[in-house]
């Protein structure tokens, strides 16, 4: 009887441990295009730049972990080796040339090793490849505007993207989404009409400030279709938390169709606004 109870307890213990591990792994898992409950890691990267950032971050974590273990080992060794009991007659040595040279050179070598991938990543981010798509992003208090220049497939329109509280995920959906084609270099030019904002898209691996009177520029190349969410990352006023960003990455065919339809859809909004202004 006791053996049976012990087996039951062991089974329940294993099940509980499995549940803990599953919940922990789900908490560590990153979302695709949006945050997940209890998420601790970055969102799944969909650009080469975002993957490079993630790899660099993981490398820095392992390096920091190794340095921490090394320092901890030194502390424990010193506590044991130079305690009063183990070393009743303390040394009066005040300098050690070898140690002083080592603790100067080793950190320099570590910083050089960190700088190489860091500068490589910065070079990629600051490069200026030829754009397949150009979009101008304007931050307002508190919504975003997107301008698409006229191209062969369509374009030549502007639209606003406001928070849509009925969409999911909560406070991350917009009434009009920014749309870009997959596997194409998209260059965005970002500015602001009133105060400072910041256009941030975690899955793309970057954010860029929107500054009044200044035109900042960045690029990305998403290699996975889907809907991706971000938010303004600069404290910009009372409704800062209600300034979401939604980007749809679609196929080239779907993008061409959206461009053609968008010129009619958003031109109608502009014409209504013009008529209203004239009536006033």
One Martini backbone bead per residue (centre of mass of N, CA, C, O) as a GRO file, in nm:
protein
  280
    1UNK     BB    1   0.060   0.061  -0.023
    2UNK     BB    2   0.303   0.249   0.011
    3UNK     BB    3   0.414   0.198  -0.271
    4UNK     BB    4   0.172   0.316  -0.423
    5UNK     BB    5   0.182   0.600  -0.299
    6UNK     BB    6   0.469   0.662  -0.391
    7UNK     BB    7   0.407   0.640  -0.693
    8UNK     BB    8   0.195   0.862  -0.701
    9UNK     BB    9   0.379   1.088  -0.597
   10UNK     BB   10   0.586   1.059  -0.825
   11UNK     BB   11   0.392   1.120  -1.056
   12UNK     BB   12   0.299   1.399  -0.954
   13UNK     BB   13   0.583   1.522  -0.946
   14UNK     BB   14   0.646   1.493  -1.248
   15UNK     BB   15   0.402   1.657  -1.345
   16UNK     BB   16   0.474   1.919  -1.200
   17UNK     BB   17   0.750   1.954  -1.331
   18UNK     BB   18   0.642   1.966  -1.621
   19UNK     BB   19   0.461   2.214  -1.579
   20UNK     BB   20   0.688   2.406  -1.502
   21UNK     BB   21   0.856   2.376  -1.761
   22UNK     BB   22   0.637   2.462  -1.959
   23UNK     BB   23   0.578   2.740  -1.833
   24UNK     BB   24   0.868   2.843  -1.858
   25UNK     BB   25   0.897   2.814  -2.166
   26UNK     BB   26   0.652   2.999  -2.231
   27UNK     BB   27   0.774   3.249  -2.090
   28UNK     BB   28   1.037   3.251  -2.278
   29UNK     BB   29   0.875   3.279  -2.514
   30UNK     BB   30   0.840   3.428  -2.819
   31UNK     BB   31   0.674   3.630  -3.014
   32UNK     BB   32   0.482   3.686  -3.321
   33UNK     BB   33   0.444   4.029  -3.354
   34UNK     BB   34   0.397   3.987  -3.036
   35UNK     BB   35   0.327   3.977  -2.722
   36UNK     BB   36   0.356   3.766  -2.438
   37UNK     BB   37   0.275   3.618  -2.167
   38UNK     BB   38   0.557   3.631  -1.974
   39UNK     BB   39   0.768   3.746  -2.142
   40UNK     BB   40   1.148   3.743  -2.169
   41UNK     BB   41   1.196   3.767  -2.460
   42UNK     BB   42   1.222   3.816  -2.769
   43UNK     BB   43   1.101   3.851  -3.054
   44UNK     BB   44   1.064   3.714  -3.343
   45UNK     BB   45   1.274   3.738  -3.593
   46UNK     BB   46   1.237   3.893  -3.950
   47UNK     BB   47   1.534   3.998  -3.961
   48UNK     BB   48   1.867   4.019  -3.989
   49UNK     BB   49   1.909   4.237  -3.776
   50UNK     BB   50   1.751   4.097  -3.545
   51UNK     BB   51   1.929   3.841  -3.537
   52UNK     BB   52   2.195   3.980  -3.472
   53UNK     BB   53   2.103   4.099  -3.204
   54UNK     BB   54   2.034   3.832  -3.066
   55UNK     BB   55   2.316   3.704  -3.089
   56UNK     BB   56   2.467   3.928  -2.940
   57UNK     BB   57   2.310   3.905  -2.675
   58UNK     BB   58   2.380   3.612  -2.611
   59UNK     BB   59   2.684   3.654  -2.602
   60UNK     BB   60   2.677   3.858  -2.364
   61UNK     BB   61   2.554   3.666  -2.157
   62UNK     BB   62   2.779   3.451  -2.160
   63UNK     BB   63   3.007   3.642  -2.087
   64UNK     BB   64   2.888   3.740  -1.818
   65UNK     BB   65   2.868   3.460  -1.692
   66UNK     BB   66   3.170   3.392  -1.702
   67UNK     BB   67   3.270   3.633  -1.535
   68UNK     BB   68   3.103   3.572  -1.283
   69UNK     BB   69   3.228   3.296  -1.224
   70UNK     BB   70   3.519   3.393  -1.199
   71UNK     BB   71   3.472   3.591  -0.963
   72UNK     BB   72   3.349   3.387  -0.772
   73UNK     BB   73   3.597   3.202  -0.761
   74UNK     BB   74   3.791   3.412  -0.644
   75UNK     BB   75   3.639   3.469  -0.386
   76UNK     BB   76   3.636   3.181  -0.272
   77UNK     BB   77   3.940   3.143  -0.274
   78UNK     BB   78   4.013   3.383  -0.087
   79UNK     BB   79   3.843   3.297   0.155
   80UNK     BB   80   3.998   3.026   0.190
   81UNK     BB   81   4.311   3.094   0.150
   82UNK     BB   82   4.292   3.389   0.336
   83UNK     BB   83   4.225   3.297   0.594
   84UNK     BB   84   4.303   3.278   0.925
   85UNK     BB   85   4.324   2.969   0.936
   86UNK     BB   86   4.493   2.918   0.657
   87UNK     BB   87   4.641   3.224   0.715
   88UNK     BB   88   4.799   3.341   0.988
   89UNK     BB   89   5.027   3.467   0.793
   90UNK     BB   90   5.026   3.745   0.638
   91UNK     BB   91   5.083   3.911   0.364
   92UNK     BB   92   5.288   4.215   0.254
   93UNK     BB   93   5.198   4.238  -0.025
   94UNK     BB   94   5.132   4.519  -0.266
   95UNK     BB   95   5.256   4.391  -0.539
   96UNK     BB   96   5.171   4.261  -0.884
   97UNK     BB   97   5.266   4.271  -1.196
   98UNK     BB   98   5.114   4.040  -1.338
   99UNK     BB   99   4.828   4.107  -1.236
  100UNK     BB  100   4.815   4.405  -1.338
  101UNK     BB  101   4.850   4.335  -1.634
  102UNK     BB  102   4.613   4.137  -1.662
  103UNK     BB  103   4.377   4.340  -1.553
  104UNK     BB  104   4.428   4.518  -1.817
  105UNK     BB  105   4.436   4.333  -2.075
  106UNK     BB  106   4.183   4.153  -2.060
  107UNK     BB  107   3.960   4.374  -2.083
  108UNK     BB  108   4.059   4.480  -2.355
  109UNK     BB  109   4.013   4.214  -2.512
  110UNK     BB  110   3.710   4.198  -2.454
  111UNK     BB  111   3.632   4.468  -2.589
  112UNK     BB  112   3.733   4.391  -2.869
  113UNK     BB  113   3.551   4.140  -2.903
  114UNK     BB  114   3.288   4.316  -2.881
  115UNK     BB  115   3.340   4.535  -3.106
  116UNK     BB  116   3.334   4.377  -3.367
  117UNK     BB  117   3.025   4.292  -3.380
  118UNK     BB  118   2.918   4.574  -3.317
  119UNK     BB  119   3.028   4.724  -3.571
  120UNK     BB  120   2.901   4.536  -3.776
  121UNK     BB  121   2.609   4.602  -3.696
  122UNK     BB  122   2.623   4.909  -3.744
  123UNK     BB  123   2.694   4.896  -4.043
  124UNK     BB  124   2.430   4.761  -4.130
  125UNK     BB  125   2.233   4.978  -4.017
  126UNK     BB  126   2.393   5.234  -4.176
  127UNK     BB  127   2.325   5.147  -4.430
  128UNK     BB  128   2.232   5.228  -4.799
  129UNK     BB  129   2.022   5.078  -4.962
  130UNK     BB  130   1.831   5.006  -5.214
  131UNK     BB  131   1.504   5.081  -5.258
  132UNK     BB  132   1.180   4.935  -5.309
  133UNK     BB  133   1.056   5.097  -5.059
  134UNK     BB  134   0.881   5.406  -4.969
  135UNK     BB  135   0.826   5.552  -4.636
  136UNK     BB  136   0.645   5.797  -4.464
  137UNK     BB  137   0.674   5.892  -4.117
  138UNK     BB  138   0.427   6.046  -3.894
  139UNK     BB  139   0.414   6.204  -3.589
  140UNK     BB  140   0.144   6.231  -3.359
  141UNK     BB  141  -0.099   6.369  -3.134
  142UNK     BB  142  -0.195   6.024  -3.129
  143UNK     BB  143  -0.047   5.932  -3.424
  144UNK     BB  144  -0.014   5.799  -3.756
  145UNK     BB  145   0.154   5.867  -4.067
  146UNK     BB  146   0.134   5.763  -4.422
  147UNK     BB  147   0.356   5.781  -4.707
  148UNK     BB  148   0.298   5.707  -5.056
  149UNK     BB  149   0.443   5.700  -5.335
  150UNK     BB  150   0.439   5.716  -5.665
  151UNK     BB  151   0.396   5.431  -5.873
  152UNK     BB  152   0.334   5.188  -6.097
  153UNK     BB  153   0.125   5.033  -5.894
  154UNK     BB  154   0.087   5.320  -5.736
  155UNK     BB  155  -0.005   5.529  -5.503
  156UNK     BB  156  -0.019   5.858  -5.381
  157UNK     BB  157  -0.069   5.846  -5.054
  158UNK     BB  158  -0.248   5.920  -4.741
  159UNK     BB  159  -0.255   5.800  -4.392
  160UNK     BB  160  -0.411   5.716  -4.094
  161UNK     BB  161  -0.318   5.570  -3.761
  162UNK     BB  162  -0.535   5.447  -3.531
  163UNK     BB  163  -0.674   5.339  -3.265
  164UNK     BB  164  -0.821   5.004  -3.218
  165UNK     BB  165  -1.009   4.875  -2.953
  166UNK     BB  166  -1.133   4.608  -3.110
  167UNK     BB  167  -0.861   4.499  -3.144
  168UNK     BB  168  -0.620   4.246  -3.180
  169UNK     BB  169  -0.430   4.331  -2.969
  170UNK     BB  170  -0.445   4.519  -2.707
  171UNK     BB  171  -0.350   4.839  -2.807
  172UNK     BB  172  -0.222   4.732  -3.120
  173UNK     BB  173  -0.444   4.834  -3.303
  174UNK     BB  174  -0.542   4.954  -3.629
  175UNK     BB  175  -0.735   5.097  -3.878
  176UNK     BB  176  -0.454   5.145  -4.035
  177UNK     BB  177  -0.217   4.972  -4.213
  178UNK     BB  178   0.094   4.898  -4.274
  179UNK     BB  179   0.227   4.809  -4.603
  180UNK     BB  180   0.448   4.539  -4.708
  181UNK     BB  181   0.679   4.360  -4.871
  182UNK     BB  182   0.833   4.073  -4.909
  183UNK     BB  183   1.170   4.070  -4.960
  184UNK     BB  184   1.202   4.389  -4.918
  185UNK     BB  185   1.336   4.702  -4.930
  186UNK     BB  186   1.256   4.918  -4.659
  187UNK     BB  187   1.221   5.268  -4.647
  188UNK     BB  188   1.223   5.495  -4.373
  189UNK     BB  189   1.081   5.819  -4.302
  190UNK     BB  190   1.118   6.011  -4.000
  191UNK     BB  191   0.877   6.219  -3.827
  192UNK     BB  192   0.731   6.523  -3.677
  193UNK     BB  193   0.458   6.758  -3.589
  194UNK     BB  194   0.532   6.819  -3.264
  195UNK     BB  195   0.660   6.581  -3.102
  196UNK     BB  196   0.830   6.334  -2.972
  197UNK     BB  197   0.891   6.020  -3.118
  198UNK     BB  198   0.876   5.643  -3.166
  199UNK     BB  199   0.954   5.400  -3.404
  200UNK     BB  200   0.860   5.064  -3.311
  201UNK     BB  201   0.993   4.721  -3.407
  202UNK     BB  202   1.085   4.432  -3.267
  203UNK     BB  203   1.087   4.222  -3.513
  204UNK     BB  204   1.298   4.424  -3.674
  205UNK     BB  205   1.521   4.557  -3.470
  206UNK     BB  206   1.390   4.860  -3.423
  207UNK     BB  207   1.427   5.219  -3.360
  208UNK     BB  208   1.292   5.556  -3.436
  209UNK     BB  209   1.306   5.883  -3.424
  210UNK     BB  210   1.061   6.151  -3.399
  211UNK     BB  211   1.153   6.472  -3.521
  212UNK     BB  212   1.105   6.786  -3.536
  213UNK     BB  213   1.263   6.896  -3.834
  214UNK     BB  214   1.342   6.585  -3.883
  215UNK     BB  215   1.503   6.325  -4.094
  216UNK     BB  216   1.479   5.996  -4.046
  217UNK     BB  217   1.657   5.679  -4.127
  218UNK     BB  218   1.551   5.347  -4.238
  219UNK     BB  219   1.583   4.978  -4.265
  220UNK     BB  220   1.412   4.682  -4.406
  221UNK     BB  221   1.380   4.300  -4.431
  222UNK     BB  222   1.121   4.103  -4.456
  223UNK     BB  223   1.093   3.721  -4.442
  224UNK     BB  224   0.785   3.736  -4.318
  225UNK     BB  225   0.472   3.684  -4.309
  226UNK     BB  226   0.255   3.930  -4.146
  227UNK     BB  227   0.172   4.064  -3.822
  228UNK     BB  228   0.304   4.366  -3.673
  229UNK     BB  229   0.392   4.505  -3.350
  230UNK     BB  230   0.387   4.837  -3.199
  231UNK     BB  231   0.528   5.139  -3.041
  232UNK     BB  232   0.567   5.412  -2.886
  233UNK     BB  233   0.907   5.503  -2.733
  234UNK     BB  234   0.813   5.803  -2.657
  235UNK     BB  235   0.742   6.032  -2.432
  236UNK     BB  236   0.443   6.231  -2.559
  237UNK     BB  237   0.203   6.204  -2.345
  238UNK     BB  238  -0.113   6.119  -2.248
  239UNK     BB  239  -0.133   5.907  -2.526
  240UNK     BB  240   0.118   5.718  -2.554
  241UNK     BB  241  -0.027   5.426  -2.504
  242UNK     BB  242  -0.218   5.509  -2.785
  243UNK     BB  243   0.038   5.440  -3.019
  244UNK     BB  244   0.029   5.231  -3.248
  245UNK     BB  245   0.181   4.963  -3.452
  246UNK     BB  246   0.105   4.834  -3.787
  247UNK     BB  247   0.243   4.559  -3.983
  248UNK     BB  248   0.208   4.435  -4.311
  249UNK     BB  249   0.331   4.134  -4.452
  250UNK     BB  250   0.335   4.073  -4.799
  251UNK     BB  251   0.294   4.000  -5.096
  252UNK     BB  252   0.344   4.133  -5.401
  253UNK     BB  253   0.054   4.102  -5.501
  254UNK     BB  254  -0.088   4.222  -5.250
  255UNK     BB  255   0.058   4.494  -5.263
  256UNK     BB  256  -0.035   4.587  -5.542
  257UNK     BB  257  -0.336   4.579  -5.470
  258UNK     BB  258  -0.324   4.780  -5.232
  259UNK     BB  259  -0.220   5.022  -5.391
  260UNK     BB  260  -0.457   5.044  -5.588
  261UNK     BB  261  -0.680   5.071  -5.364
  262UNK     BB  262  -0.561   5.306  -5.188
  263UNK     BB  263  -0.594   5.544  -5.380
  264UNK     BB  264  -0.906   5.540  -5.355
  265UNK     BB  265  -0.960   5.522  -5.051
  266UNK     BB  266  -0.776   5.776  -4.954
  267UNK     BB  267  -0.886   5.991  -5.152
  268UNK     BB  268  -1.170   6.007  -5.032
  269UNK     BB  269  -1.082   6.122  -4.761
  270UNK     BB  270  -0.944   6.377  -4.872
  271UNK     BB  271  -1.194   6.495  -5.017
  272UNK     BB  272  -1.371   6.525  -4.768
  273UNK     BB  273  -1.181   6.719  -4.619
  274UNK     BB  274  -1.182   6.940  -4.834
  275UNK     BB  275  -1.486   6.996  -4.827
  276UNK     BB  276  -1.499   7.076  -4.531
  277UNK     BB  277  -1.299   7.313  -4.548
  278UNK     BB  278  -1.461   7.474  -4.762
  279UNK     BB  279  -1.727   7.506  -4.593
  280UNK     BB  280  -1.572   7.682  -4.369
   0.00000   0.00000   0.00000
